[in-house]
Amino acid sequence: MTDEQEQVRPSGVWATAVGVARVRALETERENALFRDPLAQAFAAAGGLWPSSPALPDDEAGRRRRLAVSLSIVIRTKFLDDLLHQASASGVRQVVLLGAGMDSRAFRMDWPDGTRLFEVDVAAPLDFKASVLRRERAVARCERITVAVDLREDWPGALASAGHDPAAPTAWIAEGLLIYLPEDAVELLLARISAQSAAGSRMGLTLGTRGVIERFGADAVPGSAASMWVSEMPDDPVGWLAGHGWEAESHTLRERAAAYGRPIITPPQREERPGGLISAVRR
Ligand SMILES: C[S@@+](CC[C@H](N)C(=O)[O-])C[C@H]1O[C@@H](n2cnc3c(N)ncnc32)[C@H](O)[C@@H]1O
């Protein structure tokens, strides 16, 4: 069987991971790119989103929403790249990407010797990813371990069986994931992450900002990413994470975008709320 015949077509929530890859491929082509993701284009092409995506509604509001989502993906990627650099510099040698999708950090970032990176997602995107990686002859720059499990099931058990050591610190990333999980599932996920996190662990989360579902999801195209968003951040994300044993900082997209030289020039539509980009350290 060829890779093409084996290949699973993107569908449901995990199709959004291929859309994210398309945004990273576009960023990679920019002269002043905030990161370079050389595999992103291959993922987008394999998923039918490159060189162009299928026709999308072309009204002004839809176009503006798509641009806003794309910018948020670029900024969060850079934010979490920096967080992982800091985690490595602080001696962390285990990384867990929850809902890893087409994240290619194992291939595109420099990792200290001894780093083990676990990619957790359901089987379909991991199979799709594996076939693209084979075709591209991609070589990971750390020890990369994939764990096919649904995050609503016993994923800590699956992660432990794959070799994760909860006694050593871990850098956890949940990027573009929690917005797809109902609030009780987010709460359970956080409790489970916290139970597997030795002192010195780090965590990077992206959370749907308050009101984003109403603004983006209400008239979203059926099947689009925004149509599947179900949860937003708590009013006090720092306090929420303190309750789980983490010292957290929350950043707004606007503030990070300005810091990275991509200021958002449109005025805020409402009073700035706590931001959806979270970095946290386990004490
Ligand atoms: C928007 S994508 C983001 C992918 C990746 N974190 C990134 O930023 O490139 C969301 C990912 O979460 C995964 N996901 C959503 N719900 C999941 C669940 N219950 N168990 C495992 N993975 C899940 C999807 O399969 C998909 O790959």
PDBQT file of the ligand as one rigid body, heavy atoms in Angstrom, charges set to zero:
ROOT
HETATM    1  C1  LIG A 301      -6.574  22.896  16.860  1.00  0.00    +0.000 C 
HETATM    2  S1  LIG A 301      -5.681  21.403  16.940  1.00  0.00    +0.000 S 
HETATM    3  C2  LIG A 301      -4.173  21.979  17.676  1.00  0.00    +0.000 C 
HETATM    4  C3  LIG A 301      -3.018  21.067  17.432  1.00  0.00    +0.000 C 
HETATM    5  C4  LIG A 301      -1.686  21.488  18.029  1.00  0.00    +0.000 C 
HETATM    6  N1  LIG A 301      -1.715  21.593  19.459  1.00  0.00    +0.000 N 
HETATM    7  C5  LIG A 301      -1.223  22.763  17.415  1.00  0.00    +0.000 C 
HETATM    8  O1  LIG A 301      -1.401  23.843  18.011  1.00  0.00    +0.000 OA
HETATM    9  O2  LIG A 301      -0.663  22.697  16.310  1.00  0.00    +0.000 OA
HETATM   10  C6  LIG A 301      -6.465  20.491  18.260  1.00  0.00    +0.000 C 
HETATM   11  C7  LIG A 301      -5.912  19.080  18.442  1.00  0.00    +0.000 C 
HETATM   12  O3  LIG A 301      -6.446  18.547  19.651  1.00  0.00    +0.000 OA
HETATM   13  C8  LIG A 301      -6.759  17.190  19.429  1.00  0.00    +0.000 C 
HETATM   14  N2  LIG A 301      -7.825  16.784  20.357  1.00  0.00    +0.000 N 
HETATM   15  C9  LIG A 301      -9.033  17.374  20.536  1.00  0.00    +0.000 A 
HETATM   16  N3  LIG A 301      -9.774  16.669  21.423  1.00  0.00    +0.000 NA
HETATM   17  C10 LIG A 301      -9.003  15.608  21.794  1.00  0.00    +0.000 A 
HETATM   18  C11 LIG A 301      -9.207  14.522  22.684  1.00  0.00    +0.000 A 
HETATM   19  N4  LIG A 301     -10.349  14.374  23.349  1.00  0.00    +0.000 N 
HETATM   20  N5  LIG A 301      -8.198  13.617  22.829  1.00  0.00    +0.000 NA
HETATM   21  C12 LIG A 301      -7.037  13.767  22.151  1.00  0.00    +0.000 A 
HETATM   22  N6  LIG A 301      -6.786  14.779  21.301  1.00  0.00    +0.000 NA
HETATM   23  C13 LIG A 301      -7.760  15.685  21.129  1.00  0.00    +0.000 A 
HETATM   24  C14 LIG A 301      -7.229  17.137  17.996  1.00  0.00    +0.000 C 
HETATM   25  O4  LIG A 301      -7.167  15.808  17.477  1.00  0.00    +0.000 OA
HETATM   26  C15 LIG A 301      -6.289  18.116  17.326  1.00  0.00    +0.000 C 
HETATM   27  O5  LIG A 301      -5.144  17.478  16.822  1.00  0.00    +0.000 OA
ENDROOT
TORSDOF 0
